[in-house]
Amino acid sequence: MIDVLRKEFPDYPLPEKQIGEIVYKGGSLLPTGRYSHARAEKELGIVFTPWEKSIVEMAHKLIELGIVSKN
């Protein structure tokens, strides 16, 4: 994700490495199988937004709201 953000926001200070470990107690964060949203797209007509676009839009909104600054 950081590579996507770094490309879109080159003037913002972004971390170079992860500090510490992220622990999720709700189960595995890693997919344990293969998943497809093809059926939802076909049967429900849903158009999913690529995660890259979602993360960039979220960052733009955080900047717009003043939650994130360049400092």
Secondary structure as the mmCIF struct_conf table of DSSP 4:
data_model
#
loop_
_struct_conf.conf_type_id
_struct_conf.id
_struct_conf.beg_label_comp_id
_struct_conf.beg_label_asym_id
_struct_conf.beg_label_seq_id
_struct_conf.end_label_comp_id
_struct_conf.end_label_asym_id
_struct_conf.end_label_seq_id
HELX_RH_AL_P HELX_RH_AL_P1 ILE A 2 GLU A 8
TURN_TY1_P TURN_TY1_P1 PRO A 10 ASP A 11
BEND BEND1 TYR A 12 TYR A 12
BEND BEND2 GLU A 16 LYS A 17
BEND BEND3 GLY A 20 GLY A 20
TURN_TY1_P TURN_TY1_P2 LYS A 25 GLY A 26
BEND BEND4 GLY A 27 GLY A 27
BEND BEND5 LEU A 29 LEU A 30
BEND BEND6 THR A 32 GLY A 33
HELX_RH_AL_P HELX_RH_AL_P2 ALA A 38 LEU A 44
HELX_LH_PP_P HELX_LH_PP_P1 PHE A 48 PRO A 50
HELX_RH_AL_P HELX_RH_AL_P3 TRP A 51 GLU A 64
TURN_TY1_P TURN_TY1_P3 LEU A 65 GLY A 66
BEND BEND7 ILE A 67 VAL A 68
#
